[in-house]
Every structure is written in structure tokens, then in C-alpha cells.
Amino acid sequence: MSALYFRRTTPHSVYGTTYVTLMPRYWETTTFLWDISLSAMLLSMLDPAILRRMMETWMELDVYKHFGTEFLTGAGVGPWYSVNDYAMSRMAKEYLRWTGDRAWLDKRVGGRKVIDNLFKYAEHWRELDTNKHGLADYGGVTNLLEAVSSYVHEVAGLNAANVHNLRFAAELAEYKGDRSKADGYRREATELGRRVLELYVPGRGIWKCRLPDGSYNEVHHCYDFGTTLMNIGDMMTATQKKEIVEFFKRELQTPTWMRALSTRDLDVAFSIRPDHQWTGAYCSWPALALSGLYAAGEVDVAFEWIKGLAKTSMQGPYAQAHFTEAFLGPEPNGGATKSTSDQPYINDWACVSGCNYLEPIVDRIFGIDAGLFGKITANPQFGNFDPRAELRNINYQGKHFIADKSGVRAA
């Protein structure tokens, strides 16, 4: 439903068919890289040609000046968002692994081959290491979460995302036969991941942001929770994972939704926007948190929470943000209420990133590992999930598969 609501076929689009991010009040003709990257798995499976066109548009644009484009003029919109390298890498990886369109890597877009653009996104963190701390500095609040003033500079989540970008680049380099380059990217990813882990606060499950002068802000935010577990969870100890999950359960999780920021964080006085603050959460943050819980091995915690999240899903497409039940009373069925678009909350009625809920289902519950180069396997994490559940008509690189609790097989 989220994809259908945001697909635009208007003749006024200079791009032809495209997807937008929000409706019906804000940014009606604009497409944000971040939100489309969170929808990339679904679009790779169901509308890959349009996803590829959007990526090529952004490769031609300077993604270090804008957060997106708008379809009436084709112009770039807004300031740079710090997530853009990760967003482009995520979109490309999803597109390549589901379609198998490896010839695309050699297409020239924006003056260089696609694969070289992807290498650029993986390497860009080096230019952002302006403080010589060995981590990318992502600047101030405008480039990051906008509504959390302490989440600035050398943040854990996006530096962990750089590990993802480097590992992806290593796979591409190896595919092209450049083993030396691939090994270099993997070493760099490992070293970077270790430095990210230095931002962890032992015993508390939260992460610090390092500032240019070497001091730190402690931030109790869900973006670090999910993004670190997904991208460097394999580098964490069992104790760290347990502490991180306990933080989530203690400070962020609610019965049918979640808080983006803990009420124990000192920044709660900065804003009451429900997408990134204590009053609620952006529509994809529960999906991200689910992926993080499964990455931490917390299958039962995730499954029990899914039952509550299902109540919130019964309101049509997900809103840009929903309020926590404690901030505003829930819907009659108990689901978390959609945010109003009025000031000071300014979150729209629907957002394309609701597509992100496909990821924890495919990648985590059914455990599907759709490889870039023609190998698909599965390691399901069903737990108490319905043992009869199946995913059918999985289109992987031109062939159809079925997944169930036993794994994945050709249809």
C-alpha cells in the first residue's frame, strides 16, 4: 500500500513514472534519497526499472548538496543529508542482489561508471574525517536528524553504515577481479568498525557522538540502536548486544509503537516532533528496530512486539510518524495514532518508507540471504512465528523461489 500511494505516473513529471516521499500536505513532488533507500527492497522486487532510474538521476546530481529531487523541474531539493552515501549504497545493493543486473555496473552515469560511483560512496567517509579521529564527521543537526540537537558530528549509526558501504564495495571489487582492492576495503571496514565500537557506553546500551574537540554527547536514540546492530552487530560481544537490547526494551519500546528518543535523554526539551524525538517515531524506525532485534538474536522479543505493531498498521499507509500511546491516546484498536501535520508536529499523513517493513520479514524472519552474484540461501529465525508461514513468488534474479521455516527453494 505504501508503494502504491507514492507511485506517480503524471505527464508533468520530467522523469516519467517516479515515486515521491510524503502526502498529502508536504513535499508533494519531492523524492528524498533516505526514504527511497528504506523502500529499496520492495522497489527492487516490484519496480526495479524505476528504482534504477532514480539512482541514476541522483548519480548525475551532486548528492553532497541536496537531500533529493522534485519531479516537476528535475531540480535538486534541500541541503545535503548525511545519510546519502549509505542511502545510495543501500539502494544499489538491493537493486543488484534482487535483479542480477550486473551489466549496470559498467554503465556510465554522471561521467563515470556506476561501479566507480559506488566506490566513491564507500570512500567518501575519508574526506569527512576532518577531525582526524578516524570517523566521519557529519556536521550539525540540519544534516542529521533535525529534531535532536545533540545527535551531531561523529555519530555511531552512520559511521557503522560506512562499514556496510565498504563491505559492499569489497564484494563489487572482488567480482571485478580486483582482489587487492577488495581486501583493502575489508581491512578498512574492520578498522572503522572497531573505532565505532569505541563510541559504545558499556553497561548502558547507548552510544556517544564525538565532537570536533574530542568531547562527547551521550544520545539515547533508536537510529544508533538499529543501524549499529544491522551493520556491525557481527563485531559486537554477546554482552554488548544484550545491553543494547535491554536499553531498547527499557527506554524506547512501547506496546504498539516506540519512541525515537528516550525520555531519559537530556535533549527531550529541544523538540516535540514525533518522527525523531520522545513523542513518537518515524514510520521506519520500528522496522529498523525489528531488524536490529533479530540481528541481536532476540527472536521472541521481536515477535511479541510485532503483534502490537500489527495494530498500528491497520490505518492505511503508515504516517510519516506515529505518536506513542503515552503521548496521545491510541486508536480504538490500540494502535499508535498518526501524527498530525500541523505545527509543531509537522509530520505528514503518509510516507513511502512504510515499505521498509518488508525487510525484517524477508531478511530476518525468513532469513533470506539474496547474494549479489546468483546464490540465494536462508537461515530462518521463526521462533514462535507461525510455522506454516510461507513466502511465495520471490523473484530472485529472474527465477522464482519459495521460503518457509526450513529455508528457501526453487518454485
C-alpha positions as CSV (number, residue, x, y, z in Angstrom):
1,M,0.0,0.0,0.0
2,S,2.8,2.4,0.8
3,A,4.4,1.9,-2.6
4,L,1.1,2.3,-4.5
5,Y,0.2,5.5,-2.7
6,F,3.5,7.1,-3.7
7,R,3.9,6.0,-7.3
8,R,3.4,8.9,-9.7
9,T,2.6,8.5,-13.4
10,T,1.7,12.1,-14.1
11,P,2.7,13.5,-17.5
12,H,4.0,16.5,-15.6
13,S,7.0,14.5,-14.3
14,V,10.2,15.2,-16.2
15,Y,11.3,11.8,-15.1
16,G,8.2,9.9,-16.2
17,T,7.0,7.4,-13.6
18,T,8.6,8.0,-10.3
19,Y,8.0,7.8,-6.5
20,V,7.6,10.6,-4.0
21,T,8.1,10.6,-0.3
22,L,5.2,12.3,1.5
23,M,1.5,13.2,1.1
24,P,-0.8,15.0,1.1
25,R,0.5,18.2,2.7
26,Y,4.3,18.4,2.5
27,W,6.9,18.0,-0.3
28,E,4.2,16.6,-2.7
29,T,6.5,16.4,-5.7
30,T,9.8,15.6,-3.9
31,T,11.7,12.4,-3.6
32,F,14.2,12.0,-0.7
33,L,17.1,9.6,-1.1
34,W,16.8,8.5,2.5
35,D,13.2,7.4,2.3
36,I,13.6,5.6,-1.0
37,S,16.6,3.8,0.3
38,L,14.4,2.4,3.1
39,S,12.0,1.3,0.4
40,A,14.6,-0.2,-1.8
41,M,14.0,-3.9,-1.2
42,L,10.3,-3.7,-2.2
43,L,11.1,-1.5,-5.2
44,S,13.9,-3.8,-6.3
45,M,11.4,-6.6,-6.4
46,L,8.4,-4.9,-7.8
47,D,9.5,-1.8,-9.8
48,P,13.3,-2.2,-10.4
49,A,13.5,-0.1,-13.6
50,I,12.1,2.9,-11.8
51,L,14.4,2.4,-8.8
52,R,17.4,2.3,-11.2
53,R,16.3,5.4,-13.0
54,M,16.0,7.3,-9.6
55,M,19.5,6.1,-8.6
56,E,20.9,7.3,-12.0
57,T,19.2,10.6,-11.5
58,W,21.0,11.0,-8.2
59,M,24.3,9.9,-9.6
60,E,24.1,12.7,-12.0
61,L,23.1,15.1,-9.3
62,D,25.5,16.3,-6.6
63,V,24.2,14.2,-3.7
64,Y,26.5,16.2,-1.4
65,K,24.4,19.3,-2.0
66,H,20.8,18.1,-1.8
67,F,18.6,15.5,0.0
68,G,16.6,14.8,-3.0
69,T,14.9,15.9,-6.2
70,E,11.5,17.0,-7.3
71,F,9.7,15.8,-10.4
72,L,8.2,19.0,-12.0
73,T,11.6,20.5,-12.8
74,G,14.1,17.8,-12.0
75,A,16.0,20.1,-9.7
76,G,17.8,19.2,-6.6
77,V,16.0,20.0,-3.3
78,G,17.1,20.9,0.1
79,P,20.5,20.6,1.9
80,W,22.8,17.6,2.0
81,Y,21.7,14.8,4.2
82,S,24.5,12.9,5.9
83,V,22.9,9.6,5.1
84,N,23.3,10.0,1.3
85,D,26.3,7.7,0.9
86,Y,24.6,5.0,2.8
87,A,21.3,5.6,1.0
88,M,22.9,5.2,-2.4
89,S,24.8,2.1,-1.4
90,R,21.7,0.5,0.1
91,M,19.6,1.2,-3.0
92,A,22.3,-0.1,-5.3
93,K,22.9,-3.3,-3.3
94,E,19.2,-4.1,-3.1
95,Y,18.8,-3.5,-6.8
96,L,21.8,-5.6,-7.8
97,R,21.1,-8.5,-5.5
98,W,17.4,-8.9,-6.5
99,T,17.7,-8.2,-10.2
100,G,21.2,-9.6,-11.0
101,D,21.7,-6.7,-13.4
102,R,25.5,-6.8,-13.2
103,A,25.9,-5.1,-16.6
104,W,24.6,-1.9,-14.9
105,L,27.9,-1.7,-13.0
106,D,29.6,-0.7,-16.3
107,K,27.1,1.8,-17.5
108,R,28.4,5.4,-17.5
109,V,26.3,7.7,-15.4
110,G,27.3,11.2,-14.2
111,G,30.6,11.0,-16.1
112,R,31.8,7.7,-14.6
113,K,30.8,4.0,-14.4
114,V,28.2,3.1,-11.9
115,I,30.7,0.9,-10.1
116,D,33.0,3.8,-9.6
117,N,30.2,5.9,-8.2
118,L,29.6,3.1,-5.7
119,F,33.3,3.0,-4.8
120,K,33.1,6.8,-4.3
121,Y,30.2,6.4,-1.8
122,A,32.2,3.9,0.1
123,E,35.3,6.0,0.3
124,H,33.7,9.4,1.0
125,W,33.9,8.9,4.8
126,R,37.6,9.5,4.5
127,E,37.0,13.1,3.3
128,L,34.6,13.6,6.2
129,D,37.3,12.6,8.8
130,T,38.0,16.2,9.2
131,N,39.0,15.9,12.9
132,K,41.4,13.1,12.2
133,H,39.7,10.9,14.8
134,G,39.3,8.1,12.3
135,L,35.5,8.6,11.9
136,A,33.4,10.7,9.6
137,D,32.1,14.0,11.0
138,Y,28.6,14.5,9.7
139,G,28.2,18.1,10.8
140,G,25.3,19.7,12.6
141,V,21.7,19.0,13.3
142,T,20.4,20.1,9.9
143,N,22.4,17.3,8.1
144,L,21.3,14.6,10.5
145,L,18.0,14.1,12.5
146,E,17.0,17.8,12.6
147,A,15.0,17.4,15.8
148,V,17.7,16.1,18.1
149,S,20.3,18.8,18.8
150,S,22.8,16.5,20.5
151,Y,23.0,14.0,17.6
152,V,25.8,15.7,15.7
153,H,29.3,15.2,14.2
154,E,30.9,11.7,14.7
155,V,27.7,9.7,15.2
156,A,27.8,5.9,15.7
157,G,24.9,5.0,13.3
158,L,26.2,6.5,10.1
159,N,29.8,5.5,10.8
160,A,28.6,1.9,11.2
161,A,26.8,2.5,7.9
162,N,30.1,3.2,6.3
163,V,31.2,-0.3,7.3
164,H,28.3,-1.5,5.2
165,N,29.4,0.6,2.3
166,L,32.9,-0.6,2.4
167,R,31.9,-4.3,2.6
168,F,29.6,-3.8,-0.3
169,A,32.4,-2.1,-2.3
170,A,34.6,-5.1,-1.4
171,E,32.1,-7.5,-2.9
172,L,32.0,-5.5,-6.1
173,A,35.8,-5.2,-6.4
174,E,36.2,-8.9,-5.9
175,Y,33.5,-9.6,-8.6
176,K,35.6,-7.5,-11.0
177,G,38.7,-9.5,-10.2
178,D,40.5,-6.8,-8.1
179,R,41.3,-8.9,-5.0
180,S,43.8,-6.4,-3.7
181,K,41.2,-3.6,-3.7
182,A,38.6,-5.9,-2.1
183,D,41.0,-6.9,0.7
184,G,41.8,-3.2,1.3
185,Y,38.1,-2.3,1.6
186,R,37.6,-5.2,4.0
187,R,40.5,-4.2,6.2
188,E,39.3,-0.6,6.2
189,A,35.8,-1.8,7.2
190,T,37.1,-3.8,10.1
191,E,39.3,-1.0,11.4
192,L,36.5,1.5,11.0
193,G,34.1,-0.8,12.9
194,R,36.5,-1.1,15.8
195,R,36.6,2.7,16.1
196,V,32.8,2.9,16.0
197,L,32.7,0.4,18.9
198,E,34.8,2.9,20.9
199,L,31.7,5.1,21.0
200,Y,29.7,2.5,22.9
201,V,28.8,3.2,26.5
202,P,29.4,-0.1,28.4
203,G,26.6,-1.3,30.7
204,R,24.1,1.2,29.4
205,G,23.4,0.0,25.8
206,I,23.7,3.5,24.3
207,W,26.2,5.3,22.0
208,K,28.1,8.6,22.2
209,C,28.7,11.2,19.5
210,R,32.2,12.5,19.4
211,L,32.6,16.3,18.8
212,P,35.4,18.0,17.0
213,D,37.2,18.9,20.2
214,G,37.2,15.3,21.4
215,S,34.4,15.6,23.9
216,Y,31.2,13.5,23.7
217,N,27.5,13.7,23.8
218,E,25.6,10.6,25.0
219,V,22.5,10.0,22.9
220,H,19.7,7.6,23.7
221,H,18.4,7.3,20.1
222,C,16.8,4.5,18.1
223,Y,18.8,5.1,14.9
224,D,22.0,4.1,16.5
225,F,20.3,1.1,18.1
226,G,19.1,-0.4,14.8
227,T,21.9,0.8,12.4
228,T,24.8,-0.5,14.6
229,L,23.2,-3.9,15.1
230,M,22.5,-4.3,11.4
231,N,25.9,-3.2,10.2
232,I,28.5,-4.1,12.9
233,G,26.5,-6.5,15.1
234,D,28.9,-9.2,14.0
235,M,31.7,-7.3,15.7
236,M,29.9,-6.9,19.0
237,T,30.2,-9.1,22.0
238,A,27.2,-11.0,23.4
239,T,27.2,-8.7,26.4
240,Q,27.1,-5.6,24.3
241,K,24.1,-7.0,22.3
242,K,22.3,-7.9,25.4
243,E,22.8,-4.4,26.9
244,I,21.7,-2.7,23.7
245,V,18.5,-4.7,23.6
246,E,17.8,-4.0,27.3
247,F,18.2,-0.3,26.6
248,F,15.6,-0.6,23.8
249,K,13.1,-2.5,25.9
250,R,13.6,-0.2,28.9
251,E,13.6,3.2,27.1
252,L,12.3,3.0,23.6
253,Q,9.8,0.2,23.1
254,T,6.0,0.7,23.7
255,P,3.3,-1.9,23.2
256,T,2.3,-0.9,19.7
257,W,5.0,1.6,18.6
258,M,8.2,3.2,20.1
259,R,10.0,6.4,21.0
260,A,12.7,7.5,18.7
261,L,14.5,9.2,21.6
262,S,14.4,8.1,25.2
263,T,12.6,10.3,27.8
264,R,15.9,9.9,29.8
265,D,17.8,11.8,27.2
266,L,18.5,15.4,28.1
267,D,17.6,16.6,24.6
268,V,13.9,15.9,25.1
269,A,13.4,19.7,25.7
270,F,14.7,20.5,22.3
271,S,11.7,19.4,20.2
272,I,8.4,17.5,20.3
273,R,8.5,16.4,16.7
274,P,7.3,12.8,16.8
275,D,9.5,11.4,14.0
276,H,12.8,11.6,15.9
277,Q,12.0,12.7,19.4
278,W,10.4,11.2,22.6
279,T,6.8,11.8,21.5
280,G,6.8,9.1,18.8
281,A,8.8,7.6,16.0
282,Y,9.2,7.9,12.2
283,C,7.4,5.2,10.4
284,S,10.5,3.1,9.5
285,W,12.1,3.2,13.0
286,P,10.1,0.2,14.3
287,A,11.1,-1.7,11.1
288,L,14.7,-0.8,11.7
289,A,14.4,-1.8,15.4
290,L,12.9,-5.2,14.4
291,S,15.9,-5.8,12.1
292,G,18.2,-4.9,15.0
293,L,16.4,-7.2,17.4
294,Y,16.7,-10.1,15.0
295,A,20.4,-9.3,14.3
296,A,20.9,-9.5,18.1
297,G,19.2,-12.9,18.2
298,E,16.2,-11.6,20.2
299,V,13.7,-13.5,18.1
300,D,11.0,-13.8,20.8
301,V,11.2,-10.2,21.8
302,A,10.8,-9.1,18.2
303,F,7.9,-11.5,17.5
304,E,5.9,-10.4,20.6
305,W,6.3,-6.8,19.6
306,I,5.2,-7.5,16.0
307,K,1.8,-8.4,17.4
308,G,1.5,-4.9,18.8
309,L,2.9,-3.2,15.7
310,A,0.2,-5.0,13.7
311,K,-2.5,-2.9,15.4
312,T,-0.8,0.3,14.3
313,S,-0.6,-1.0,10.7
314,M,-4.4,-1.0,10.4
315,Q,-4.8,2.7,9.5
316,G,-4.0,2.6,5.8
317,P,-0.4,3.6,4.8
318,Y,1.9,4.4,7.7
319,A,2.2,8.0,8.6
320,Q,5.5,9.9,8.5
321,A,5.4,9.4,12.2
322,H,3.0,8.0,14.9
323,F,2.7,9.2,18.4
324,T,3.5,6.9,21.3
325,E,0.4,5.7,23.2
326,A,1.6,7.6,26.3
327,F,1.8,11.0,24.5
328,L,-1.6,10.7,22.7
329,G,-4.2,8.1,23.3
330,P,-4.2,5.2,20.8
331,E,-6.7,4.3,18.1
332,P,-9.8,2.3,19.2
333,N,-8.0,-1.0,18.3
334,G,-5.0,0.1,20.4
335,G,-2.7,1.1,17.6
336,A,-0.5,4.1,17.8
337,T,-2.1,7.3,16.4
338,K,-0.8,9.0,13.3
339,S,0.9,12.3,13.9
340,T,-0.9,15.5,12.8
341,S,0.7,17.5,10.1
342,D,0.0,20.8,12.0
343,Q,2.7,22.7,13.9
344,P,4.6,21.9,16.0
345,Y,4.5,18.2,14.9
346,I,4.7,18.8,11.1
347,N,4.6,15.1,10.1
348,D,2.5,14.1,7.1
349,W,-0.4,11.6,6.9
350,A,1.5,9.0,4.8
351,C,5.1,8.2,4.0
352,V,6.7,5.9,1.4
353,S,9.1,4.4,4.0
354,G,6.3,2.2,5.2
355,C,7.7,-0.1,2.5
356,N,10.6,-0.8,4.9
357,Y,8.6,-3.4,6.9
358,L,9.3,-5.9,4.1
359,E,13.0,-6.1,5.2
360,P,12.6,-7.7,8.7
361,I,10.2,-10.2,7.2
362,V,12.4,-11.3,4.2
363,D,15.9,-10.8,5.7
364,R,15.3,-11.7,9.3
365,I,12.2,-13.9,9.9
366,F,12.7,-15.9,6.8
367,G,16.4,-15.2,7.0
368,I,16.9,-14.9,3.2
369,D,20.4,-14.1,2.1
370,A,20.0,-13.0,-1.5
371,G,23.6,-12.8,-2.7
372,L,24.8,-10.3,-5.3
373,F,26.0,-12.9,-7.7
374,G,23.5,-15.6,-8.1
375,K,23.4,-17.5,-4.8
376,I,20.4,-17.4,-2.5
377,T,20.3,-19.2,0.8
378,A,18.3,-18.8,4.0
379,N,18.7,-19.1,7.8
380,P,15.1,-18.6,9.2
381,Q,14.5,-17.1,12.6
382,F,10.9,-18.2,13.2
383,G,10.9,-18.6,16.9
384,N,7.2,-18.5,17.8
385,F,6.2,-17.3,14.4
386,D,3.5,-19.3,12.5
387,P,5.4,-22.5,11.5
388,R,3.1,-22.8,8.4
389,A,4.1,-19.4,7.0
390,E,5.5,-19.2,3.5
391,L,6.8,-16.5,1.2
392,R,5.9,-17.3,-2.4
393,N,6.7,-15.8,-5.8
394,I,10.1,-14.5,-4.5
395,N,11.7,-13.1,-7.7
396,Y,15.4,-13.5,-7.4
397,Q,17.5,-12.6,-10.4
398,G,14.8,-13.9,-12.9
399,K,13.9,-17.1,-11.0
400,H,11.1,-17.7,-8.6
401,F,11.6,-19.2,-5.1
402,I,9.6,-20.2,-2.0
403,A,10.7,-19.6,1.6
404,D,9.4,-21.3,4.7
405,K,10.7,-22.3,8.2
406,S,13.0,-24.9,6.5
407,G,14.8,-22.4,4.2
408,V,14.4,-21.3,0.6
409,R,13.9,-23.4,-2.5
410,A,13.2,-23.0,-6.2
411,A,9.5,-22.7,-7.0
